[in-house]
Amino acid sequence: MPELPEVETTRAGLAPHVLGRTIRSVVLRRPDLRWPIAGEVSTVLPGQRVEAIRRRAKYLLLDTGAGSALLHLGMSGSLRVLDPDVPVRTHDHVDMTLDSGQILRFNDPRRFGCLLWQAPGDTHDLLRDLGPEPLDDVFDGDHLFFASRGRRAPVKTFLMDQRIVVGVGNIYAAEALFAAGISPLRDAGRISRERYARLAAEVKRILAYAINRGGTTLRDFISPDGAPGYFEQELSAYGRGGLPCPACGTPLRQALVGQRATVWCPRCQR
């Protein structure tokens, strides 16, 4: 699944082509993805100027004066800006024609993505209870420490809770915990304030670095210009179960935590 750096890479790649452009028309080749596509996408969005393209957690919002198109890439979706003569592929479900003549095309083979609508001044139900952005100043060790008190869930599950902090998915939770030297199995409520300060700093560092490197290439993800991300080749823990720890050489362990594959070093992470 595209994680926060992949979605941010997509946002940044789309912005020069979409920002300030008017959406002339919308073509829906099916009525639904994960949920029914919002009716406003075809009735209200055409004729609107894109005033901003934002990311909230793993969602993208195309802001116009009439409201915002709310998109999620699901597990395998992609958004690309194409010339109008590029042939339509099997899973190209939505085209938005821009006044530049180019097309913003939404491809989603597994149809786990979404295309919904947020009215002006409103907050969609999917966004209402989300925690802070991990790269914002309000996210820090103190936030994690106070939110974790009394919690017995494993810290990896806690860190991936979107009500605590958004966008820290399986890949980047594993990498941040490795870098901070914290076992993903440890109870969230039994980690000190000082260790949470280091964990928050590592989350910020790793996400910022991954964004700079273009995200993590996993299966289907490609950026809007067709280029893959480059962070995968630098992963220290995720997907490396049984391989030597890059820090100490101890074989990395793997288990399911919260039904997600989790890899950690039994020596470096406590």
Secondary structure, 3 states (H helix, E strand, C coil): CCCHHHHHHHHHHHHHHHCCCEEEEEEECCCECCCECCCHHHHCCCCCECCEEEEECCEEEEEECCEEEEEECCCCCEEEEECCCCCCCCCEEEEEEECCCCEEEEECCCCCCEEEEECCCCCCHHHHCCCCCCCCCCCCHHHHHHHHCCCCCEHHHHHCCCCCCCCCCHHHHHHHHHHHCCCCCCEHHHCCHHHHHHHHHHHHHHHHHHHHHCCCCCCCCCCCCCCCCCCHHHCCCCCCCCCECCCCCCECEEEEECCEEEEECCCCCC
